[in-house]
Amino acid sequence: MIILNYQDRRPIYEQVVEKFQMLIIKGALKPDEQMPSVRKLAIELSLNPNTIQRAFGVLEARGYIYAVKGRGNFVSGQENYVKERRNEIYRQFEEAVIQALDAGIEKAVLIEYVNDTADKGVL
């Protein structure tokens, strides 16, 4: 379900947050679906449970999940958080396109690059 990059400079909990955000945005995790338990996920990823708990805390603070005492964590049914994340991605993409154009990369080259990247399944 989640593959971490240990070469990434970002903290592991941030990677876990990002992976779950993407799973929620893509619809792989449905609203009100139960998240894996902290203990189970920590074992699967060979991480300290505190790392998973911290990631879940960030996801909860951002509105992607909610906690039910004694039952676990569940995916939030609030679509506006998903829309906000998509809008953030669009803004970042727009900034990258502007920087690329400013650097002299032609529009056709950018379009080809996006298409090639999407065909590889990276996007």
C-alpha positions in Angstrom: 0.0 0.0 0.0 2.7 2.5 1.0 6.3 2.5 -0.2 8.7 4.8 1.6 11.8 6.4 0.0 14.6 6.3 2.6 16.8 8.4 0.3 14.2 11.3 0.6 15.4 14.1 2.8 12.0 14.6 4.3 11.1 13.0 7.6 9.4 9.6 7.3 6.2 10.8 8.9 5.8 13.4 6.2 6.2 10.8 3.6 3.5 8.7 5.3 1.2 11.7 5.4 1.8 12.4 1.7 1.1 8.8 0.7 -2.2 8.7 2.6 -3.3 12.0 1.3 -2.7 10.7 -2.2 -4.6 7.5 -1.5 -7.6 9.6 -0.2 -7.5 12.0 -3.0 -7.4 9.2 -5.6 -10.3 7.6 -3.9 -8.4 4.4 -3.0 -9.5 5.1 0.6 -13.2 5.9 0.8 -15.0 8.2 3.2 -15.6 6.5 6.6 -13.3 3.6 5.7 -11.2 2.5 8.7 -7.5 3.3 8.5 -5.0 0.6 9.3 -4.2 0.5 13.0 -1.1 2.3 14.2 0.5 -0.9 15.4 -0.3 -2.9 12.3 1.0 -0.1 10.0 4.2 0.3 12.1 4.9 -3.4 11.8 4.2 -3.5 8.0 6.5 -0.5 7.4 9.1 -1.4 10.0 8.6 1.9 11.7 8.2 3.1 15.3 4.5 3.4 16.2 5.2 7.0 17.3 6.1 7.9 13.7 2.8 6.5 12.5 0.9 8.2 15.3 2.5 11.5 14.4 1.5 11.1 10.7 -2.0 10.3 11.7 -2.1 13.4 13.9 -1.1 15.5 10.9 -3.7 13.9 8.7 -6.3 14.5 11.4 -5.3 18.1 11.8 -5.6 18.6 8.0 -9.0 17.0 8.0 -8.2 13.9 6.0 -9.0 11.5 8.8 -10.9 11.5 12.1 -10.4 9.5 15.3 -13.1 7.5 17.1 -12.0 6.7 20.6 -11.6 3.0 21.1 -12.3 2.2 17.4 -9.4 3.8 15.5 -9.0 6.3 12.7 -11.3 6.7 9.7 -11.2 8.6 6.4 -13.0 11.9 6.5 -16.0 12.3 4.3 -15.2 16.0 3.8 -14.7 16.5 0.0 -13.5 20.1 0.5 -10.2 18.9 2.0 -9.6 16.8 -1.1 -10.5 19.8 -3.3 -8.1 22.0 -1.4 -5.2 19.5 -1.9 -6.0 19.3 -5.6 -6.0 23.0 -5.8 -2.7 23.2 -4.0 -1.2 20.7 -6.5 -2.6 22.8 -9.4 -1.0 25.9 -8.0 2.4 24.1 -7.6 2.1 22.8 -11.2 1.3 26.3 -12.5 4.4 27.7 -10.7 6.5 24.9 -12.2 5.2 25.6 -15.7 5.9 29.4 -15.3 9.4 28.7 -14.1 10.0 26.3 -17.0 8.8 28.8 -19.5 10.9 31.5 -17.9 13.9 29.1 -18.2 13.3 28.9 -22.0 11.6 25.6 -22.1 9.0 25.6 -24.9 5.3 24.9 -24.3 5.4 22.0 -26.7 8.3 20.4 -24.9 6.5 20.8 -21.5 3.3 19.2 -23.0 5.3 16.3 -24.3 7.1 15.8 -21.0 3.8 15.8 -19.1 2.3 13.3 -21.5 5.4 11.0 -21.3 5.4 11.2 -17.5 1.7 10.4 -17.3 2.2 7.4 -19.8 4.9 6.0 -17.4 2.4 6.1 -14.6 4.4 8.6 -12.6 1.6 11.2 -12.5 
